[in-house]
Amino acid sequence: MTPGTLISLLLLLVPGIAAIFYFNSIRLATVVAASVDEVLSVLLFWIMPPRGFFFVDHTTDIFVFMITSIYLLSSIYSLRYISNKNATGLKQDTYYLLINLFAVSMLFSAQVNNYGLMWVGIEATTISSALLIMTEKTEESLEATWRYIIIVSAGVTFAFISIILIYYSFGTLTVSTIINSGITNTLFVRVAVSIALIGFGTKIGVFPVHTWLPDAHSEAPSPVSAMFSGVLLPTALYVLYRIFEIDPIKSLFIWFGTASIVAASLFLGYQARYKRMFAYSTMENMNLALIGIATMNPIGIAGALYLLISHSFSKAGAFYSSGNILRSTGTKDVGSVKGLSRRMPFTSAALLMSSLGVSGTPPFGTFFGEILILYAMVLVNAVPQFIIVVIFLVFAFVGINLNVSRMIFGPPGEYREPGRLMPAVALVASMVPLAIGAFFMVVNYAIL
């Protein structure tokens, strides 16, 4: 076994080992496991496994790093957030067990060298994440869970059909073999790629199969919402990207991404609840990344990766901040929250930076990702889509930051920071996209 293969295997085994401590200290074991996985994801960048059971390149490692990072941050955040659940809610130990299984299923999907097993991994994320949505077992969370299961399961069924067509066309499901064989412009392959857009697009938040997304994000505990937005949707996008590489259908994917951004921006504008607002923001960001990948231009793909990794931390920070606000105010309504800057300075700082990050404000990494994607759209002559996307990105920017500014400023309410740990995690997550933006500027300045 090569060192790279061992690292990829350990990434899957370590969270599983943490699950062994279900009856004894699983909370601490989960944080330790997530920390070890974070180190392993960094090592994987330098020591990659050979093509075999695993298929890992530098693109894969970016997604693996995103998964382990948000897995770690959510595990730490949960130490405080999940500690005071009432008797009717999910048991703490069960919650942490599901968090570990959720992380394993995403890491498996991102690394495995088989389209069929990728599908299995994505389906496995549905099982663990659905149970996490109903952690608090409220009527709303149970309804959101059922909607999530029904809609996503229907979508994954379409994804399974696309996998069958891929096997029919190539006689194998090995990712590296199919991609290296070159583009095969046959009817069955093009149908498979098109169906995959709807199938896996259900998990990504592609319009019109996105309807589970705002409910699940709104009703799930905030650390779980962070994992949904920050890494689950990007993991599904990664799998779709690997299928798209078989036979790129640029126009179809770009138009679907454009329509989804229009829908997300319109829905976002009239949301009265801050977690639902951030959920639609995720839909907007994921589809912009989808467009970047669909350009099949190196600049567009680089922009999608910059956008995704910056978004993962920004959106995690937004949901951690939302969790702090919900704990302190007891409400999810934007209009009921004012004056956070005076009573909750750390949370308000994290919320402000997160909202600026997810809406593509310079110098956050998301801004540079968006610029690269938009430039790539022009290069591939997607000018009509470019114009539409720019207009609705402005709508989304105004909608998010207008609501956040209302929450941060104004007369303060009677609430305070929910301890130190949760605001600290939110603040750390919201600052990472700034570092990514600074890195982008330094690297490009050095090149110029």
C-alpha positions in Angstrom: 0.0 0.0 0.0 1.4 3.4 -1.0 1.6 6.3 1.4 -1.0 8.2 -0.6 -3.4 5.3 -0.6 -3.0 5.0 3.2 -3.8 8.7 3.7 -7.0 8.4 1.6 -8.0 5.3 3.5 -7.3 6.9 6.9 -9.5 9.9 5.9 -12.4 7.4 5.8 -11.4 5.3 8.7 -10.6 8.0 11.3 -14.2 9.3 11.6 -15.4 5.7 11.7 -13.0 5.1 14.6 -14.5 8.1 16.4 -18.0 6.4 16.1 -16.7 3.5 18.2 -16.7 5.9 21.2 -20.5 6.2 20.9 -21.1 5.3 24.5 -18.1 7.1 25.8 -16.7 10.5 24.9 -17.9 10.6 21.3 -18.0 14.4 21.5 -14.3 14.6 22.1 -13.5 11.7 19.8 -15.3 13.5 17.0 -13.3 16.7 17.4 -10.1 14.7 17.5 -11.1 12.7 14.4 -11.9 15.9 12.5 -8.6 17.4 13.5 -6.7 14.3 12.3 -8.6 14.4 9.0 -7.8 18.0 8.5 -4.0 17.2 8.8 -4.5 14.2 6.5 -6.2 16.4 3.8 -3.2 18.7 3.8 -0.8 15.7 3.5 -2.9 14.4 0.6 -2.1 17.5 -1.4 1.6 16.4 -1.4 1.2 12.6 -1.3 -1.5 11.5 -3.6 -2.6 7.9 -4.1 -2.0 6.2 -7.5 -5.0 5.6 -9.7 -6.8 2.5 -8.4 -9.6 2.3 -5.9 -9.1 6.1 -5.3 -9.0 8.8 -7.9 -7.4 11.9 -6.3 -5.9 14.9 -8.1 -5.4 18.5 -6.9 -9.0 19.4 -7.7 -10.2 16.4 -5.6 -7.9 17.5 -2.7 -9.5 21.0 -2.7 -12.8 19.4 -2.1 -11.4 17.0 0.5 -9.8 20.0 2.4 -13.2 21.8 2.3 -15.0 18.8 3.8 -12.5 18.2 6.6 -12.3 21.9 7.4 -16.1 22.4 7.9 -16.3 19.0 9.5 -13.8 20.2 12.1 -15.4 23.6 12.6 -18.9 22.2 13.0 -17.6 19.6 15.4 -16.1 22.2 17.6 -19.1 24.5 17.3 -21.4 21.7 18.2 -19.7 21.2 21.6 -21.6 24.2 22.8 -24.5 24.4 20.4 -25.8 20.8 21.0 -25.0 20.6 24.7 -28.4 21.8 25.9 -30.9 19.9 23.8 -34.3 19.1 25.4 -35.4 15.6 26.1 -37.5 15.4 22.9 -34.5 16.1 20.6 -31.9 13.8 19.1 -29.5 12.4 21.7 -26.1 14.1 21.7 -24.2 10.9 21.1 -26.4 10.0 18.2 -25.9 13.5 16.7 -22.1 13.1 16.8 -22.3 9.6 15.4 -24.3 11.0 12.4 -21.9 13.9 12.0 -19.0 11.4 11.6 -21.0 9.2 9.1 -22.0 12.4 7.2 -18.3 13.3 6.9 -17.2 9.8 5.8 -19.9 9.6 3.1 -18.8 12.9 1.6 -15.1 12.0 1.7 -15.9 8.7 0.1 -17.8 10.3 -2.7 -15.0 12.7 -3.4 -12.2 10.2 -3.5 -13.5 6.9 -5.0 -12.6 6.0 -8.6 -16.0 4.6 -9.6 -19.1 6.5 -10.7 -21.4 3.8 -9.2 -19.7 4.1 -5.8 -19.8 7.9 -6.1 -23.6 7.5 -6.4 -23.6 5.2 -3.4 -21.7 7.8 -1.4 -24.1 10.6 -2.4 -27.0 8.4 -1.4 -25.3 7.7 1.9 -25.1 11.4 2.6 -28.9 11.6 2.3 -29.4 9.0 5.1 -27.1 10.6 7.7 -28.0 14.3 6.8 -31.8 13.6 6.8 -31.6 12.4 10.4 -29.5 15.4 11.4 -32.1 17.8 10.0 -34.6 16.6 12.6 -32.2 16.9 15.5 -34.6 19.1 17.5 -37.6 17.0 16.4 -39.9 20.0 16.0 -42.9 19.8 13.6 -41.1 22.0 11.1 -37.9 20.0 11.2 -39.8 16.7 10.7 -41.7 18.2 7.7 -38.4 19.5 6.2 -36.8 16.1 6.7 -39.6 14.3 4.8 -39.5 16.9 2.0 -35.7 16.5 1.8 -35.9 12.7 1.6 -38.6 12.6 -1.0 -37.2 15.2 -3.4 -33.6 14.2 -3.1 -34.4 10.5 -3.4 -36.3 11.2 -6.6 -33.3 13.2 -7.9 -30.8 10.5 -6.9 -33.0 8.0 -8.8 -32.5 10.0 -12.0 -28.7 10.1 -11.1 -28.8 6.3 -11.0 -30.3 6.2 -14.5 -27.4 8.3 -15.7 -24.9 5.9 -14.1 -26.6 2.9 -15.9 -26.3 4.7 -19.2 -22.6 5.5 -18.5 -22.0 1.8 -17.9 -23.9 0.8 -21.0 -21.8 3.2 -23.1 -18.3 2.3 -21.7 -18.7 -1.1 -20.1 -17.0 0.2 -17.0 -17.6 2.8 -14.3 -14.0 3.5 -13.5 -13.7 7.3 -13.5 -10.0 7.6 -14.6 -10.5 5.1 -17.4 -13.6 6.8 -18.8 -12.1 10.3 -18.6 -8.8 9.3 -20.1 -10.6 7.7 -23.1 -11.6 11.1 -24.4 -14.9 12.7 -25.2 -17.3 10.2 -26.7 -20.1 12.1 -28.5 -22.8 9.5 -28.6 -26.5 9.8 -27.9 -26.4 7.6 -24.8 -23.5 9.5 -23.2 -25.1 12.9 -23.9 -28.4 11.7 -22.4 -26.5 10.3 -19.4 -24.8 13.7 -18.8 -28.0 15.6 -19.2 -29.9 13.3 -16.8 -27.1 13.7 -14.3 -27.6 17.4 -14.3 -31.1 16.9 -13.0 -30.2 13.9 -10.8 -27.2 15.3 -9.0 -28.5 18.8 -9.6 -31.2 18.1 -7.1 -28.6 17.8 -4.4 -26.7 20.9 -5.7 -29.8 23.2 -5.8 -30.4 23.5 -9.5 -33.7 25.1 -10.4 -36.4 23.8 -10.4 -35.4 20.7 -8.3 -34.1 22.9 -5.4 -37.2 23.1 -3.3 -35.9 21.0 -0.4 -33.0 23.3 0.2 -34.4 26.3 2.0 -36.5 24.1 4.4 -33.6 21.8 5.3 -31.1 24.7 5.8 -33.6 26.6 7.9 -34.7 23.8 10.2 -31.4 21.9 10.7 -29.1 22.9 13.6 -26.7 25.6 12.5 -23.6 23.4 12.4 -25.4 21.0 10.2 -26.6 23.8 8.0 -23.0 24.8 7.7 -22.1 21.3 6.5 -25.0 21.3 4.0 -24.1 24.6 2.4 -20.3 24.5 2.9 -19.5 20.9 1.7 -22.5 18.7 0.9 -23.6 20.7 -2.1 -20.1 21.2 -3.4 -19.5 17.4 -3.0 -22.5 16.7 -5.2 -21.2 19.4 -7.6 -17.8 17.6 -7.7 -19.5 14.3 -8.7 -21.5 16.1 -11.4 -18.2 17.7 -12.6 -16.6 14.3 -13.1 -19.6 13.2 -15.1 -19.6 16.4 -17.1 -16.0 15.7 -18.1 -17.1 12.6 -20.0 -19.0 14.7 -22.6 -19.3 18.5 -21.8 -22.7 19.9 -22.8 -21.7 23.5 -22.2 -24.8 25.4 -23.3 -27.3 23.2 -21.3 -25.3 23.5 -18.1 -24.7 27.2 -18.4 -28.3 28.0 -19.1 -29.5 25.8 -16.2 -27.0 27.6 -13.9 -28.2 31.0 -15.2 -31.9 30.2 -14.6 -31.0 28.9 -11.1 -29.2 32.1 -10.3 -32.2 34.2 -11.4 -34.6 32.1 -9.3 -32.3 32.2 -6.2 -31.9 35.9 -6.4 -35.6 36.5 -6.7 -36.5 34.1 -3.9 -33.7 35.6 -1.7 -35.0 39.1 -2.0 -38.3 38.6 -0.1 -37.1 36.1 2.6 -38.2 37.1 6.1 -36.0 34.5 7.9 -32.2 34.9 7.9 -31.4 31.1 7.6 -33.6 30.7 4.5 -32.0 33.8 3.0 -28.6 32.2 3.4 -29.9 29.0 1.9 -31.0 30.8 -1.3 -27.6 32.5 -1.3 -26.0 29.0 -1.3 -28.2 28.1 -4.3 -26.9 31.2 -6.1 -23.2 30.4 -5.4 -23.4 26.8 -6.3 -25.0 27.5 -9.7 -22.4 30.2 -10.4 -19.7 27.6 -9.7 -21.6 25.2 -11.9 -21.4 27.8 -14.7 -17.6 28.2 -14.1 -17.2 24.4 -14.5 -19.5 24.3 -17.5 -17.3 26.7 -19.4 -14.6 24.0 -19.5 -12.2 26.9 -19.6 -9.2 26.8 -17.2 -10.0 30.3 -16.0 -13.6 29.4 -15.3 -12.7 26.2 -13.5 -10.1 28.0 -11.4 -12.8 30.6 -10.6 -15.2 27.9 -9.6 -12.7 26.4 -7.2 -11.8 29.8 -5.7 -15.5 30.5 -5.3 -16.3 27.1 -3.7 -13.6 27.1 -1.1 -14.2 30.7 -0.1 -18.0 30.1 -0.1 -17.6 27.0 2.1 -16.0 29.1 4.9 -18.1 32.2 4.4 -21.4 30.3 4.4 -20.3 28.2 7.4 -19.5 31.5 9.2 -23.0 32.8 8.2 -24.8 29.8 9.6 -22.6 29.7 12.8 -23.5 33.4 13.3 -27.2 32.5 12.6 -26.9 29.8 15.3 -25.6 32.4 17.8 -28.4 34.8 17.0 -31.0 32.1 17.3 -29.7 31.0 20.6 -29.6 34.6 22.0 -32.8 36.0 20.5 -35.0 32.9 20.1 -36.2 34.0 16.7 -35.4 33.3 13.0 -37.0 36.4 11.7 -34.9 39.2 10.2 -37.3 41.9 11.3 -37.1 40.8 15.0 -33.3 41.2 15.3 -31.7 44.6 15.6 -28.7 46.2 17.2 -26.4 43.1 17.2 -23.3 45.3 17.0 -23.9 46.7 20.5 -24.9 43.5 22.3 -23.1 40.8 20.3 -20.0 42.4 18.7 -18.2 39.2 17.8 -21.2 37.6 16.2 -22.1 40.7 14.4 -18.6 41.0 13.0 -18.7 37.4 11.9 -22.1 37.9 10.3 -21.1 41.0 8.5 -17.9 39.4 7.1 -19.8 36.3 6.1 -22.5 38.2 4.3 -20.0 40.2 2.5 -18.1 37.1 1.6 -21.1 35.1 0.3 -22.3 38.0 -1.8 -18.9 38.4 -3.6 -17.5 41.6 -2.0 -13.9 42.4 -2.7 -11.3 41.5 -1.3 -13.0 38.2 -0.3 -12.0 35.1 -2.2 -15.5 34.7 -3.5 -15.2 38.0 -5.4 -12.1 36.9 -7.3 -13.8 33.5 -8.1 -16.9 35.3 -9.5 -14.7 37.6 -11.6 -12.8 34.7 -13.1 -16.1 32.8 -13.9 -17.7 35.9 -15.5 -14.5 36.4 -17.6 -14.6 32.8 -18.7 -18.3 33.2 -19.7 -17.2 36.0 -22.1 -14.4 33.9 -23.4 -16.8 31.1 -24.4 -19.3 33.5 -25.9 -21.9 33.1 -23.2 -22.6 36.8 -23.4 -26.4 36.7 -22.9 -26.0 34.5 -19.9 -23.2 36.8 -18.6 -25.5 39.8 -18.7 -28.3 38.0 -16.9 -26.0 36.6 -14.2 -24.4 40.0 -13.5 -27.8 41.7 -13.1 -29.1 39.1 -10.7 -25.8 38.9 -8.7 -26.4 42.6 -8.0 -29.9 41.8 -6.8 -28.6 39.0 -4.5 -25.8 41.3 -3.1 -28.4 44.0 -2.2 -30.9 41.6 -0.8 -28.4 39.9 1.6 -26.5 42.9 2.8 -29.6 45.0 3.3 -31.1 42.4 5.6 -27.9 41.9 7.4 -27.4 45.6 7.9 -30.8 45.8 9.5 -29.9 43.1 11.9 -26.6 44.5 12.9 -27.5 48.2 13.3 -30.3 50.0 15.1 -31.4 50.0 18.8 -30.1 47.0 20.7 -32.3 44.3 22.0 -32.1 42.4 25.3 -29.6 39.7 24.3 -25.9 38.8 24.5 -23.2 36.5 23.1 -23.9 32.8 23.7 -20.6 32.2 25.4 -17.2 32.4 23.8 -16.7 29.3 21.8 -19.5 29.7 19.2 -18.8 33.4 18.4 -15.0 32.4 18.1 -15.8 29.6 15.6 -18.0 31.9 13.5 -15.4 34.6 13.5 -12.6 32.2 12.4 -14.7 30.8 9.6 -15.7 34.2 8.3 -12.1 35.4 8.2 -10.7 32.6 6.1 -12.2 33.9 2.8 -10.3 37.2 3.5 -7.1 35.2 3.7 -8.0 33.4 0.4 -8.6 36.7 -1.3 -5.2 38.0 0.0 -3.5 34.9 -1.3 -5.1 35.4 -4.7 -3.9 39.0 -4.9 -0.3 38.2 -3.7 0.0 35.3 -6.2 -1.3 37.4 -9.1 0.8 40.4 -8.2 3.9 38.1 -8.1 3.0 36.7 -11.6 2.5 40.2 -13.0 
